[in-house]
Amino acid sequence: MIKILKTDDTYRREQEFISFSFWDCAKIQTNSAAWAWKDTLMTRYCLIFVSDGRVSLRVNKRKTVVLENDMLLLTAPNTLIATEEQPQSGTVWIVTFECDDFPFFRLLPDGVSATVTGTLSPMLNQIHVHMAHHTKPHYYYDAMLTLMMDEIGRHILTEKSKQEIYDSVCKYISDHVSEELTVGKISAAMNYNKDYLCRVLRQCNGSNIKQLITEEKLSCAKSFLQMTNYSCERIGALIGLPSTNKFVKFFKYHTGETPGEYRNSHRIQ
């Protein structure tokens, strides 16, 4: 067991610590007999990391797919089932541990998943080798696991930051839908590099900024057509397409209907 100081406030009279204890580390090939486990009750915290291939599991009866370089971090108790009868060849690491203050590591108390590219495998391999040869004391594994939790927490914060950027982009587009929006204009307004912003959006939602702009303009146009008697010219101006011809072409290209056809078939009485 290892104890970590909860706060660096040296003026506090009583210092608070959390206890953290490594329990086990298993490396499993999914095409081996070791993968044929069913209804396993995990009574400790559990880290599942796929370093090669992909695996399909049921966590408390809910199906979950863990992709290569992804990890699944679960609280206890949890019931795990390996759902694929003939899985593709892959490598799965399962680490179990105990901790009396899990959120200290900036992780959600009910578990979390994230992509942790190229960081966990070396540490897991070290642990596995030393365990096989009994070459390290137990506190070594506690310390290694603490480093892994810190790395996982860092990646999760990164994922959260990306989601916040994505949400900010969506809000900006919604707030400025009446303008002629471009990728360059949005990135400049938000003070982000254009390429970086596009990459973050693809990672969060698989969309690019142009798609988000189009979706927002279409959504607004459909609402105006359904609920108002506004002319095409006025609706076009409200969504940043300042001419009737431009709006009609835009709408028909993306929906297959003219604005008039859509209004007649979707009007809300």
N, C-alpha and C positions, 0 to 999 in steps of 0.2 A: 504493500500500500504506500502511496505517496501523498503527501499533504501539500497543498498549494495555498499561498497567501491570497485571500480574496481581495484585499485592497492594499494599495501602496501608501495609504495614509499613515505616516509614521507617528502622528500625534494622537492617534487613537489609543486609549488605554488598553482595551482588550482587542487583540488582533483575531480576525476570523479566518479560518482555514476551511478548505474543502478536502475531502478524502477521495482518492482516485486509485483504483486497483485493477490491473490487468488480470484476466482470468485465463483466456485460451486464444490460440490462433490456428485456424485450420485452412489448409490449401486444398481445394477439391477440383478435380477435373470432371466436368459435367457429363462426360461420356463413360465414366467409371461407375462401378457398383456403389461407391461411396455417395453418389448423388441420389440414390434411390431412397431418400428419407421422406417420411410422411408424418403429418401432424406432430411436428416437434414443438414442444412448449419451451419458449425461451424465457428463462426466469431472470436473466440479466440483460443489460444493455447489449445491443448487437449491432456490429458494423458489417455490412455486406458490401464487398467491393468486387467488381468484375474487371479483371485486367485483360481478359481476352474473350471474345465472343459475346453472347448475351444469354440471359437466363429469364425464365418465367417462374414466378412464385405466387403463392397465395398468402397474404398477410392478414390474419383474422378473417379469412374467407374472401378477401378482396384481391383480385388478380393484379399483379404488379410485374412489369417488365423492366429489368435493369440492363442497360446497354453497356457496351465496352467503355471503360474509364468513368463509369457512373458509380456512385455509392448510395447505399440506402442505410440510414442510421435509425435504429428503432429503440424505443423505450421498452421496459418490461412491465407486465408479461405480454408476450406475443406468441401466436401460434403460426408457425411457418410450414408450408407444404411446397415441395418441388413439384410443379404441375406438369412439366413436360416429360412424357414417358420415354421419348427418344430425342433428347436435346442435342443440338449441334455441339461439337467440341468447343469447350471454353474453359477458362480458369476463374474460379470464384474463391475469394478470401472471406472467411467468416471469423470475426474477432468478437469475443465476449468480454465484458468488463463491468465493474461496479463503480458507481459515482453517487455522492450524496447531494450534489447540486449541479445537475446537468446543464441548465441554462447559463451557468458561469462561462461556458465555452461559446457563448453567443449562438447557441443552437436551440431550436424549438423544443419545448418540454415533451411534445408528443411525437418526436421523430421528424426526419427531414431527408430529402434526397438532393443530390447535386452532382455536377460533372467536376471531377478532380483530376484533370489531365496531367499525367507524368509525375505526380508527386507522391502518391501513396505506395505504388509498387516497390520502389527501392527500400522503403522503411519496412514494409511487410516482408519482403524477402530477407532482410537482415534479421528480423524477429524469428522468422521460420527457420533459418539456418542455425541460429544460436540455440533455439529450443531443441532442434533435432540433436545437437551435439552437447547440450547442457553446458555451454561455455560462458554463460552470463548469469549473474545473480538476478533475483526477481525484480529488484528496484530498477534494473536496466529496462525491463519490459514496461514497467509503469512509466518511466521517463519517455520511452519511445512512443507509447500510446498518447501521452500528454502532448507531445509534438504533433502527432497526427491529428488530434482533436483541434489543436490550434490552427493547423493547416486547413482542415475542413471548415472551421469557423470562418477563416479568411475567404475561402471560396464562396461560402454561402453569403457573406456580406457583399461580395462582388456581384453575385447573382441578384441580390436584393437591389443593389445600386443600379444594375442594368434595367431591372423592372421599373424602378422609379423614373429612369430616363425615358423608357417606353411610354409610361403613363403621362409624362410631361409632354412628349411629342403629340400624343393623342389629344390631350387637353388643348395644346396650342393650335392644332388643326381645327378642333371644334370651335375654339374661340375666334378664329380668323378665317372661318370657312367662306366668308363673303369676299375674301381677297383672292388674287391670283397667286396661289401658293406654288412654290418650287422647293426642291430639296435644298438648294443653295440658300434660299431666303430663310427657311426654317433652321438650318444648321447655324447660320449667322446669328439669328435672333436668340438661339439657345446657347450660343458660344461654344459649339462643339465642331470638331473636324467633320466634314461631310462624310468621308469614308467610314470613320468610326461610328457615326450615328447610324448609318445604313447597316453596318455590321451588327450593332447592338439590337436593332429592330428585327433583323433576320433571326438572331439567336433567341429572342424572346417570343416571337410570334410567327416566324417564317415569312413575314411580309416585308415589303420595302415601303419607303415613305410615299412613293407615288401611288401605291395601292391603297394606303391609308387615306390619302387625300381623296382619291376617287370614291372610296367607300363612304366617306363622310359626306361628300357632296351629293352622292346618289341618295343616301339616307335622308338628307334634308330635302332634296328635291321631291322624293316620293311622299314625304310627310306633307309638304306644301300642296302637292297635287291631290292628295287624299282629303285634306282637311280645309282647303281654302279655294277661292275662285281666282286666285292670282293668275295673271297672264304669264306666258312663257318668258316674256321679257323681264318681268319683275322677279320671277323665280330665279332666272339666270343671274340677275344682278345680286340677288341674295346669296348665291353660292359661288360668286366670283367668276361667272361666265357672262360678260357684259354685252351679249347680243342674243337675240332670239335664235338666229341661225346656229350660233355656236352651241347654245344650250340644247337645242333639238338634236343636233348631230351627236353631241356627247351622250345624251340620254338614250337615244336609240342604239348607239354603238354598244353601250354597256348592258342594256336591258332587252334589246330586240323589239321594243315597242316605242311608238312616238309618245310624247307626253300626254297628248289627247287620248290615245288608246289606253294608256295606263290609268288616267283619271277616270275614264268611263267604267273600267272593270274593277277598280280598287277604291272608289270613293266611299268615304265613311259618312253614312247618313246622319 
